Amino acid sequence: MHEERKDDAYWKDKLTPEQYKVLRKKGTEAPFSGKYVDMKRDGTYRCIACGAALFNSGVKFDSGTGWPSFTDAIPGAVRFKRDSSLGVERTEVVCNNCGGHLGHIFEDGPVEAGGKRYCINSCALDFGEKE
């Protein structure tokens, strides 16, 4: 995959204000406010900005944090960036195709699934049910 290079005006026009704030300005939606927090259907979560497949529903789990959480991403779908914006070191998760900010990855996920927790904003995602 490659990062799509689009200018700011393109993203402001394509995305809702909340999506733009999260995906392009590295914002965070309020906990427990996203439509995918409690989603339990089978399918694929995609980047709302570019449509790239990011996470399969089989790796989604209830972390109790208020954001959709996954133990792993689809291989090659995301990349990581160092984030020290809040005065603490975190690892940002971005879409490998368009570079949109999705959330962060933490080391407090289920041990039996590798210990990773991809903490992802619902508004950065689109969902397609498995047929």
N, C-alpha and C positions, 0 to 999 in steps of 0.2 A: 504494500500500500504506500501511498505517498500523501503528503499534506497538500490539500487544495489551497491555493493562494487566492484569497478573495479579499477585497478591501472592506473597510469598516462599514461603508454605506450599504454594501451588499448584505452583510449580516444584519444590520439594523432593519432592513427591509424584509428579510426572510424570516427572522425570528420574532417571537413576542418579546415585549420588554423584559419579562422575567427570564426567558431563555437567553436573551442577549446578555443580561447581567451575569448569569451563571457561565454560559459557554464562552463568551468573549471577554468578560471583565473579571472572571474567576470568583464570582459571587457564590453564595450558598443559599438554597431555599430553606425556609423554616422547617424544623424537624416535624415529622408526622403530618406535613401538609401536602406531600406529593402523592400523585395518583397511583404510583407503583409500590408504595411502602408495603401494603398488605396483599399485593397481587400473588396469586398462587397458580395461575394457568400455565400450561406448557406452551413454549414458544421461544422467540428470540428477541432480545432487547437490542435496539439499534440506536445509533446517534441521531438525534432529532434534527441536527443541522445538515448532515450529508447522507444519512441512510446506511452507513457502514454497520455491519453486524458486530456487536461488542460482547454480549454475554448471553449464554444459554440459560433458560429458566431452571435447568437441573442443578445449577450451582448457586442459586439464590437461597438465602436463608434469613430467618428473622433474628436480627442482631439486637433488637430492642432499642436501637439508637434513633429511630425516626427517619432513616433513609434506607432505600433499597441497598441490600448488602449481598455481595457475591464472593465466593471463595476463589474464583479464577475468571480470567477473561478468555475470549476466543483467541487462539494463538495469532500473534501479529496485529491484533485489533487496537491495542492501546500502547502507549509508551509512558514513561515516567519522567518527572522533572522534580528537581529539588525545590522545596517551598519553605521559606523562612519568614513568610509575610506576617505571621502572628507572633513573632519572637521565639518560636519553637521550630525545630526541624521536623518537617513533614514531607511526604512524597505525594506529589500531585499526579493524578491520572488524567491523561488527555487522549482524545481520539487520534489514532495514528493516521487517519485519512485527512481530517480537516483541522486538526490541532485544537479542537474545542475542549475546554475544561469540563471534566466530568465529575470529579470529586477527588478523593484521596484514598490511599491504601494504608492499612494499619496492620500490625502484627498480632492482633487480638481476636482473630477468627477462630473457627472450630479447629482444634488440634488435629482431629482425625482427617481433616480436609487440607492440611498443610499450614494452618495457622494464619492465613491471610484473610483480611476483610477489605474488600473493595467497597468503600462507602461512596455511593453515587447519587447525585441529584436526580430525582424523578423527571424534572423538567428538561433534563439533558437527554432523555430517552424517549424512544417510540417503541411500541410493542407489537409484534406480529405473532398471532397464534399459530401453533403447529397444526398443519393440516393432516 
